């Protein structure tokens, strides 16, 4: 608005860089343990066959958990029903309670549930694997 009225803005984009770095963290796409999906490919194939039947939860419209999920859906050309909640905690509760089947979450929030077997990590939203989410061993791959 300041620029619209010819005033110098009170805040610039540079003022928000520390905030952006403070909230930066790796994201992971998870499914709950009630789903049959063991790989991202399986999720995409099933989602293609059943548009709008799989539900993904998020922290609310255009929130930190909604945008990564929406970007994934667009890239995979999928349609899923959106269950917006009032924050990351309720979105995580929704997937743990099987009210949703998919969630784009921070690794920090989902990691304990992944290790407990309640959530299954299918993909990481980064250029490299998150250190706290090691890959499967050859023995684990052979059992799948």
C-alpha positions in Angstrom: 0.0 0.0 0.0 2.8 2.4 0.8 4.1 2.3 -2.8 0.6 2.8 -4.1 0.5 6.2 -2.3 4.1 7.1 -3.1 5.5 6.4 0.4 8.6 4.6 1.3 7.6 1.1 2.6 8.1 0.5 6.4 9.3 -3.0 5.7 11.2 -4.5 2.8 11.6 -8.1 1.8 15.1 -8.1 3.4 13.5 -7.4 6.8 11.8 -10.8 6.6 14.8 -13.0 5.7 15.6 -13.9 9.4 12.0 -15.0 9.9 12.1 -17.2 6.7 15.3 -18.8 7.9 13.9 -19.4 11.3 11.0 -21.4 9.9 12.9 -23.2 7.2 13.0 -26.9 7.6 12.9 -30.1 5.5 9.4 -31.4 4.6 8.4 -35.0 4.1 5.3 -36.5 2.4 3.8 -39.1 4.7 0.9 -41.5 4.6 -0.8 -43.1 7.6 -0.3 -46.8 8.4 -3.8 -47.7 7.3 -2.9 -47.0 3.7 -1.4 -49.7 1.4 1.2 -47.2 -0.1 4.8 -48.2 0.4 6.2 -45.9 -2.4 5.4 -42.6 -3.9 4.7 -44.4 -7.2 2.0 -46.5 -5.6 0.3 -43.4 -4.2 0.4 -41.6 -7.5 -0.9 -44.6 -9.4 -3.8 -45.1 -7.0 -4.5 -41.4 -6.9 -4.7 -41.3 -10.7 -7.3 -44.1 -10.7 -9.3 -42.6 -7.9 -9.5 -38.8 -8.2 -10.8 -36.9 -5.2 -11.1 -40.1 -3.1 -7.8 -39.8 -1.2 -7.8 -37.1 1.5 -4.8 -34.9 2.5 -4.8 -32.7 5.6 -3.0 -29.4 6.0 -2.5 -26.6 8.5 -5.1 -24.6 6.6 -5.4 -22.9 3.2 -2.1 -21.6 1.8 -0.4 -22.6 5.1 3.1 -24.1 5.5 1.7 -27.6 5.1 -0.8 -26.9 2.4 1.5 -25.4 -0.2 4.0 -28.3 -0.4 1.1 -30.7 -0.8 -0.6 -28.6 -3.4 2.7 -28.4 -5.4 3.1 -32.2 -5.2 -0.5 -32.7 -6.5 0.1 -30.3 -9.3 3.4 -31.9 -10.3 1.9 -35.4 -10.2 -1.3 -34.2 -11.9 -3.4 -35.6 -9.0 -6.7 -34.5 -7.5 -7.2 -35.2 -3.8 -9.7 -33.9 -1.3 -8.3 -31.2 1.0 -9.0 -31.3 4.8 -7.8 -27.9 6.0 -7.3 -27.8 9.8 -6.4 -25.1 12.3 -2.7 -25.7 12.4 0.0 -28.4 12.0 -1.0 -30.2 15.2 -4.6 -30.8 14.1 -3.4 -31.8 10.6 -1.1 -34.4 12.1 -3.9 -35.6 14.4 -6.2 -35.9 11.3 -3.7 -38.3 9.6 -3.0 -40.3 12.7 -6.7 -40.8 13.2 -7.2 -41.8 9.6 -9.4 -38.8 8.8 -6.8 -38.1 6.1 -4.4 -40.4 4.4 -1.7 -38.0 3.2 0.2 -35.1 4.8 3.1 -32.9 3.8 4.8 -32.3 7.2 8.0 -31.0 8.7 10.4 -33.9 9.4 10.6 -32.7 13.0 6.8 -33.1 13.6 6.4 -36.4 11.8 9.7 -38.2 12.7 8.5 -39.8 16.0 5.4 -41.1 14.3 7.4 -42.4 11.4 9.7 -44.3 13.8 6.7 -45.6 15.7 5.3 -47.0 12.5 2.1 -44.8 12.5 3.2 -42.8 9.5 5.2 -43.9 6.4 7.5 -41.4 4.7 7.3 -41.6 0.9 9.3 -38.6 -0.2 11.4 -35.7 1.1 11.0 -32.2 -0.2 14.7 -31.5 -0.5 17.6 -32.1 -2.8 19.0 -34.7 -0.4 17.7 -37.2 2.1 17.0 -35.8 5.6 19.6 -37.0 8.0 17.0 -38.0 10.5 15.2 -40.2 7.9 17.8 -42.8 6.9 17.0 -45.1 3.9 15.9 -48.6 4.1 18.5 -51.4 4.4 18.7 -54.1 1.8 17.0 -56.5 4.2 14.0 -54.1 4.6 13.8 -53.7 0.8 13.7 -57.4 0.3 10.8 -57.8 2.7 8.6 -55.3 0.8 
